[in-house]
Amino acid sequence: MLLHGLGASGDDLAPVVPHLGRDDLLFVLPTAPTRRVTINGGYPMPAWYDITSMDRKDPNREVEEDIREAAEDIAALMVYEGPKRWVLAGFSQGGAIALHLGWRHPEPLVGVLAMSTYLVLEHTLDDEQDPANQGTPALFCHGANDDVVPMTRGRHAFDRWNEGDRRCRFESYPMAHELCLPEVRHIAAWLNDVAPAE
């Protein structure tokens, strides 16, 4: 499951898939519902949740109801697709949803991939973490020059995820808020490790 960032769509991540070299895997790339995003002047766009403030220290910056609805929708899509071994992956806002759901999902996941992202609803992590994914491996990728989601936020998310008994890696790249070919190569290698071809 590969989740896009704010204002994008599932189609925007489709060009990454061939570079991963895994014809044996099913890549599901949903598009978020269109909603008005406060920090973008209320303009409607695909978004997993509304962001109400530019202040990253504002605890109510990301709308909790939207986050929980998005996580429920993705979990329901996983059920709809049938019994599979899932990797939850996402970029930016999509990565935040992947981390949020990965922490709380009641079925074991193969892995979690967090690209240029951060934690949402961090204050609920300890109470809501499901034991099913305490050992789930994760790969965190972030641009050192990211001015949309500073790398310190990605590193903090990694540190929290790494508190459990998990196999985690953090990779950084000389890029902004984007994807790069070395990152895609690292992702491909990680996928081969956590989900080897049968």
C-alpha positions in Angstrom: 0.0 0.0 0.0 1.6 3.2 -1.2 0.1 6.5 0.0 0.8 9.8 -1.7 1.4 13.2 -0.2 -0.7 16.3 0.2 -2.3 17.6 -3.1 -1.0 14.6 -5.1 -2.7 11.4 -6.2 -2.0 7.7 -6.4 -0.9 8.2 -10.0 2.0 10.4 -8.9 3.8 7.5 -7.2 3.1 5.0 -10.0 6.4 5.9 -11.9 8.3 4.6 -8.8 6.9 1.1 -9.0 8.9 -0.1 -12.1 12.1 1.0 -10.4 11.5 -1.4 -7.5 11.8 -4.4 -9.8 9.1 -6.4 -8.1 6.6 -7.7 -10.6 5.6 -10.4 -8.0 4.1 -7.8 -5.7 0.7 -6.0 -5.9 1.1 -2.2 -5.5 -2.1 -0.5 -4.3 -2.0 3.3 -4.8 -5.2 4.9 -3.5 -6.0 8.6 -3.8 -7.0 10.5 -0.8 -10.5 12.2 -0.7 -10.7 15.8 -1.8 -11.0 18.2 1.1 -10.4 21.8 1.9 -6.9 22.3 3.4 -6.7 25.3 5.7 -3.0 26.1 5.3 -3.5 26.2 1.5 -6.2 28.9 1.8 -9.0 26.4 2.1 -8.4 25.2 -1.4 -9.9 21.7 -2.1 -7.3 19.1 -3.0 -6.6 15.4 -2.3 -5.6 15.2 1.3 -5.6 12.5 3.9 -6.3 15.1 6.6 -6.6 18.9 7.0 -3.7 20.9 8.4 -4.9 24.0 10.2 -1.8 25.8 11.2 1.8 26.4 10.0 3.0 26.1 13.6 4.5 22.7 13.9 4.3 22.8 17.7 0.5 23.3 17.6 -0.9 20.0 19.0 -4.1 20.5 17.0 -2.4 21.3 13.8 -3.5 18.0 12.1 -7.2 17.3 12.3 -7.6 14.1 14.4 -10.9 13.1 13.0 -9.5 13.2 9.4 -6.5 11.1 10.4 -8.6 8.4 12.0 -11.0 8.4 9.1 -8.1 8.0 6.7 -6.6 5.1 8.7 -10.0 3.4 8.8 -10.3 3.8 5.0 -6.9 2.3 4.4 -7.5 -0.6 6.8 -10.8 -1.3 5.0 -9.1 -1.2 1.6 -6.6 -3.8 2.9 -9.5 -6.0 3.9 -11.2 -5.5 0.5 -8.1 -6.5 -1.3 -8.2 -9.8 0.5 -5.8 -11.6 2.8 -2.3 -10.5 1.9 1.0 -9.7 3.6 1.1 -5.9 3.6 3.8 -3.3 3.6 2.4 0.2 4.5 4.3 2.9 2.7 3.8 6.6 2.2 5.3 9.9 1.3 4.8 13.0 3.5 1.1 13.1 4.6 0.8 9.5 3.2 3.8 8.5 5.3 2.2 10.0 8.4 -0.9 7.8 7.8 1.3 4.8 7.2 3.1 5.3 10.5 -0.2 6.0 12.3 -1.8 2.9 11.1 1.3 0.8 11.3 1.5 1.5 15.0 -2.1 0.5 15.6 -3.0 -2.2 13.0 -4.2 -5.4 14.7 -2.6 -7.7 12.1 1.1 -8.2 11.6 2.6 -6.1 8.7 5.6 -7.1 6.6 7.0 -3.6 7.1 6.5 0.2 7.2 8.1 2.6 4.8 8.1 6.3 5.9 9.3 8.8 3.3 9.9 12.4 4.2 7.3 12.3 6.9 6.5 12.8 10.6 4.3 11.5 13.4 0.7 12.5 13.9 -1.3 12.0 17.1 1.9 11.2 18.9 0.3 11.7 22.3 -1.8 8.6 21.7 1.0 6.2 20.6 1.6 4.5 23.9 -2.0 3.8 24.7 -3.0 2.8 21.1 0.0 0.7 20.0 -1.0 -2.8 19.0 1.3 -5.6 20.0 0.9 -7.2 16.5 3.4 -4.7 15.1 5.9 -4.2 17.9 8.4 -6.2 15.9 7.6 -4.8 12.4 10.7 -3.5 10.5 10.7 0.0 9.1 12.7 2.1 6.7 12.7 5.9 7.1 14.0 8.0 4.2 14.4 11.8 4.4 15.9 14.7 2.5 18.6 16.6 4.4 17.4 19.8 2.7 13.7 19.3 3.3 12.1 22.6 4.2 8.5 21.2 4.1 9.0 18.5 6.7 12.4 19.1 8.3 14.6 16.0 8.7 14.5 16.5 12.5 10.8 15.5 12.4 11.6 12.4 10.4 14.4 11.5 12.7 12.1 11.9 15.7 9.6 9.5 14.1 12.4 7.0 13.6 13.5 7.3 17.2 10.0 6.7 18.5 9.5 3.7 16.2 12.9 2.3 17.1 11.9 2.2 20.8 10.2 -1.1 20.2 11.8 -4.4 19.3 11.9 -3.5 15.6 14.5 -3.6 12.8 14.7 0.0 11.7 16.9 2.0 9.4 17.1 5.7 8.7 18.6 7.0 5.4 19.1 10.6 4.4 19.8 12.1 1.0 21.0 15.5 -0.2 17.5 16.5 -1.5 14.5 18.6 -0.6 10.9 17.4 -0.1 11.0 14.8 -2.9 12.2 11.4 -4.0 15.5 10.6 -5.6 17.0 7.6 -7.4 19.4 6.5 -4.6 16.4 6.5 -2.2 14.4 4.3 -4.6 17.3 1.9 -4.8 17.5 1.7 -1.0 13.7 1.0 -0.9 14.1 -1.7 -3.5 16.8 -3.4 -1.4 14.8 -3.1 1.8 11.7 -4.6 0.1 13.9 -7.5 -1.1 15.0 -8.0 2.5 11.6 -7.8 4.3 9.5 -9.4 1.5 11.8 -11.7 -0.5 10.5 -13.0 -3.8 9.1 -16.5 -3.4 
